């Protein structure tokens, strides 16, 4: 009597692929009059993170674009917030009155020298 096999659903198929892995490779070459203009080599591996680690693939753990220390980000964020606060404070603060009076006094002195 043959074994009754139930149809696999998508979750079963994905589990099998991620557990065992699948590799897809291909090359694309563009030539013009026997002159190679472009070659693209494609390598696609679909596996789970655990399977990739077992195979010795762990580039995402060392890639600075994919990982960053939370402490570094928090420190940089705090520095940027301080700089922004200082800029906003300088922008909202009215100019000092003493500086305006000095300019007026200098202009008055120049006008008196002319007469």
Wavefront OBJ file of the C-alpha trace (Angstrom):
o trace
v 0.000 0.000 0.000
v 1.597 3.353 -1.028
v 2.257 5.933 1.660
v -0.309 8.688 1.818
v 1.521 12.020 1.472
v -0.294 15.202 2.335
v 0.424 18.240 0.193
v 3.022 20.491 1.755
v 1.905 23.950 2.661
v 4.049 27.066 2.266
v 5.259 26.981 5.879
v 6.571 23.414 5.451
v 8.355 24.317 2.234
v 9.973 27.383 3.805
v 11.036 25.376 6.849
v 12.719 22.792 4.626
v 14.457 25.434 2.508
v 15.722 27.369 5.519
v 16.824 24.202 7.312
v 18.710 22.653 4.396
v 19.342 25.760 2.332
v 19.149 26.487 -1.349
v 21.809 27.995 -3.606
v 21.045 29.716 -6.878
v 23.916 30.745 -9.150
v 24.075 32.372 -12.511
v 26.273 34.469 -14.751
v 25.234 37.263 -17.060
v 27.666 38.228 -19.812
v 27.196 41.028 -22.298
v 29.439 40.844 -25.372
v 29.665 43.044 -28.410
v 31.578 41.610 -31.395
v 33.335 39.091 -29.143
v 34.397 41.864 -26.742
v 33.212 41.303 -23.201
v 31.585 44.493 -21.985
v 30.045 43.317 -18.729
v 30.010 40.196 -16.588
v 27.745 39.829 -13.582
v 28.129 36.781 -11.367
v 25.110 36.078 -9.218
v 25.241 33.885 -6.128
v 22.142 33.622 -3.983
v 21.988 31.479 -0.878
v 18.763 31.174 1.084
v 19.294 29.636 4.519
v 18.394 30.329 8.110
v 20.799 32.294 10.283
v 21.654 29.162 12.247
v 22.460 27.201 9.092
v 24.556 30.086 7.761
v 26.559 30.183 11.001
v 27.132 26.437 10.769
v 28.504 27.011 7.267
v 30.833 29.725 8.582
v 28.924 32.634 7.091
v 28.474 35.479 9.560
v 29.329 38.676 7.670
v 26.336 40.542 9.129
v 27.907 40.348 12.590
v 30.946 42.335 11.429
v 29.389 44.741 8.939
v 29.409 48.257 10.444
v 26.382 49.274 8.366
v 24.272 46.519 9.878
v 25.344 46.780 13.479
v 26.171 49.652 15.746
v 26.531 50.044 19.418
v 23.517 51.527 21.144
v 25.860 53.455 23.415
v 27.574 55.137 20.475
v 24.248 56.122 18.965
v 22.930 57.419 22.285
v 26.105 59.489 22.812
v 25.985 60.915 19.285
v 22.281 61.657 19.701
v 22.949 63.525 22.947
v 25.717 65.607 21.341
v 23.448 66.508 18.434
v 20.644 67.486 20.812
v 23.032 69.759 22.741
v 24.212 71.425 19.530
v 20.626 71.909 18.378
v 19.626 73.425 21.717
v 22.576 75.828 21.588
v 21.655 76.901 18.036
v 18.000 77.398 18.970
v 18.993 79.380 22.062
v 21.268 81.667 20.020
v 18.555 82.174 17.421
v 15.827 83.029 19.940
v 18.012 85.275 22.101
v 17.691 88.974 21.234
v 20.939 90.747 20.361
v 22.624 92.441 23.292
v 21.671 96.083 23.794
v 25.248 97.063 24.716
v 26.504 96.120 21.267
v 23.888 98.336 19.634
v 24.783 101.293 21.828
v 28.485 100.895 21.025
v 27.717 101.032 17.294
v 25.578 104.148 17.818
v 28.347 105.758 19.916
v 30.946 105.021 17.231
v 28.748 106.549 14.534
v 28.167 109.620 16.698
v 31.900 110.025 17.245
v 32.535 109.734 13.480
v 29.868 112.358 12.781
v 31.370 114.753 15.341
v 34.837 114.346 13.799
v 33.436 115.374 10.418
v 32.013 118.666 11.766
l 1 2 3 4 5 6 7 8 9 10 11 12 13 14 15 16 17 18 19 20 21 22 23 24 25 26 27 28 29 30 31 32 33 34 35 36 37 38 39 40 41 42 43 44 45 46 47 48 49 50 51 52 53 54 55 56 57 58 59 60 61 62 63 64 65 66 67 68 69 70 71 72 73 74 75 76 77 78 79 80 81 82 83 84 85 86 87 88 89 90 91 92 93 94 95 96 97 98 99 100 101 102 103 104 105 106 107 108 109 110 111 112 113 114 115
